[in-house]
Amino acid sequence: MKDMADPKGLTRRELLSRSITAGASFVVGGGFVAGADAAWAMETAALKPETMATLIQMARDIYPHDQVADEYYAAAVKGYDTAEAAEGIEAGIAALNAAARGKGHADYLSIGWERDRVDILRDMENSAFFQQIRGGLVTGLYNQKAVWPLFGYEGESYSQGGYIDRGFDDINWL
């Protein structure tokens, strides 16, 4: 019989049954965040799993792309899961959750409507925390080679002789 205190070797069913659901998109448990469909998961080192789930939802609300899966947003914010950044991130998420409670919600993740979450983000967009996350997402999200095809970007062209003979002028909608 498996030691239930040891998370290694859990079956998918055991993992999901021992976790708590955070919002509609994430499963949060002891030291991890996973997609509700269990297609991806990530361990957390310095941040609470609930904080990481909120950070992923915040990232999706700042740069919303329906065609980009949550796992890419998770990869974009994974860099904040360090001992050096944890205190500031935890405080920022606490402020975000407090703003959600001020609008009658349990926390940011419990807000079902994107519009309502964006309203809260707009109220705090001048804060250092918001600007830190927004600025980090520009490179954290869009520098992932795996998301480039989702936006129709083929990558750099220098190594392939530039764009001149690669269809840069094949615009047919002009």
C-alpha positions in Angstrom: 0.0 0.0 0.0 1.2 3.5 -0.9 2.2 6.0 1.8 -0.6 8.6 1.5 1.7 11.4 2.8 4.0 10.8 -0.2 2.6 12.5 -3.2 4.8 10.5 -5.6 3.2 7.6 -7.1 -0.4 8.9 -6.9 -2.8 7.8 -9.5 -4.7 10.5 -11.4 -7.9 9.6 -9.5 -6.1 9.9 -6.1 -4.5 13.2 -7.1 -7.8 14.8 -8.1 -9.8 13.4 -5.2 -7.3 14.9 -2.6 -7.2 18.3 -4.2 -9.5 21.3 -3.9 -10.9 23.0 -6.9 -10.0 26.7 -7.4 -12.2 28.4 -9.9 -13.4 26.5 -12.9 -10.0 26.2 -14.6 -7.6 24.9 -11.9 -7.2 22.1 -9.4 -5.1 23.2 -6.5 -3.5 20.9 -3.9 -0.6 20.5 -1.6 2.3 22.1 -3.6 0.8 21.9 -7.1 -1.5 23.6 -9.5 -3.1 21.6 -12.4 -5.4 22.2 -15.2 -9.0 21.1 -14.4 -8.7 18.6 -17.3 -5.5 17.3 -15.7 -3.7 17.9 -19.0 -1.0 19.8 -17.3 0.4 20.4 -13.8 3.1 22.4 -12.1 4.7 22.2 -8.7 5.1 25.3 -6.6 8.3 25.9 -4.6 7.9 29.3 -2.8 4.3 30.4 -3.6 1.2 28.8 -2.2 -0.6 26.8 -4.9 -3.7 29.1 -4.6 -1.4 32.1 -5.2 0.0 30.5 -8.4 -3.5 29.6 -9.6 -4.6 33.2 -9.1 -1.5 34.5 -10.8 -2.2 32.3 -13.8 -5.8 33.6 -14.0 -4.5 37.1 -13.7 -2.1 36.5 -16.5 -4.9 35.2 -18.7 -7.1 38.2 -17.9 -4.3 40.7 -18.7 -3.4 39.1 -22.0 -6.5 37.1 -23.0 -6.1 34.7 -25.9 -8.7 31.9 -26.2 -6.4 29.8 -28.4 -3.6 29.8 -25.8 -3.8 27.1 -23.2 -3.4 27.7 -19.5 -0.2 25.7 -19.4 1.5 28.5 -21.4 0.3 31.2 -18.9 1.6 28.9 -16.1 5.0 28.8 -17.8 4.9 32.6 -18.2 4.5 33.2 -14.5 6.5 30.3 -13.1 9.5 32.6 -12.7 7.7 34.4 -9.8 7.8 31.1 -7.8 11.1 32.0 -6.1 12.0 32.7 -2.5 13.1 36.2 -3.5 9.8 37.1 -5.2 7.4 35.2 -3.0 6.8 37.8 -0.4 5.9 40.5 -2.9 3.8 38.2 -5.1 1.9 36.9 -2.0 1.2 40.4 -0.9 0.1 41.4 -4.4 -2.3 38.5 -4.7 -3.6 39.3 -1.2 -4.4 42.8 -2.4 -6.1 41.4 -5.5 -8.2 39.1 -3.4 -9.0 42.0 -1.0 -10.2 44.1 -4.0 -12.4 41.1 -5.1 -13.9 40.9 -1.6 -14.6 44.6 -1.7 -16.8 43.9 -4.7 -18.7 41.1 -3.0 -16.7 38.0 -4.1 -14.9 35.4 -2.0 -11.6 36.0 -3.9 -10.3 36.8 -7.4 -10.6 33.2 -8.6 -14.2 32.9 -7.5 -15.3 35.6 -9.9 -17.0 33.9 -12.8 -17.2 36.7 -15.3 -14.0 37.9 -17.0 -15.4 41.4 -17.2 -15.7 41.6 -13.4 -12.1 40.4 -13.0 -10.9 42.9 -15.5 -12.7 45.7 -13.7 -10.7 44.8 -10.5 -7.5 44.7 -12.5 -8.3 48.1 -14.0 -8.7 49.5 -10.5 -5.2 48.3 -9.6 -3.4 48.8 -12.9 -1.2 51.6 -11.6 0.1 49.5 -8.7 3.7 48.3 -8.8 2.5 44.7 -8.5 0.2 44.9 -11.5 2.9 46.5 -13.6 5.4 43.9 -12.5 3.2 41.1 -13.7 2.1 42.8 -16.9 5.6 43.6 -17.8 6.9 40.1 -17.1 4.2 38.6 -19.2 5.3 40.4 -22.4 8.4 38.2 -22.5 7.2 35.4 -20.4 4.2 34.6 -22.6 5.2 35.7 -26.0 8.8 34.4 -26.0 7.6 30.8 -25.7 8.3 29.2 -29.1 5.4 26.8 -28.5 2.9 29.7 -28.7 4.3 31.3 -31.8 2.4 29.1 -34.3 -0.8 30.0 -32.4 -0.3 33.6 -33.5 0.9 32.8 -37.0 4.5 33.8 -36.2 7.1 31.7 -37.8 10.0 32.9 -35.7 13.2 34.8 -36.6 14.0 34.8 -40.3 17.7 35.7 -40.3 18.9 32.1 -40.3 16.6 31.4 -43.2 17.8 34.3 -45.4 15.3 36.9 -44.2 11.7 37.6 -45.1 12.3 38.8 -48.7 11.7 35.4 -50.4 9.5 34.0 -47.6 6.1 35.5 -48.3 6.3 38.8 -46.4 4.4 40.5 -49.2 1.7 37.9 -49.8 -1.0 40.0 -48.2 -4.1 39.5 -50.3 -6.5 41.6 -48.3 -5.2 45.0 -49.5 
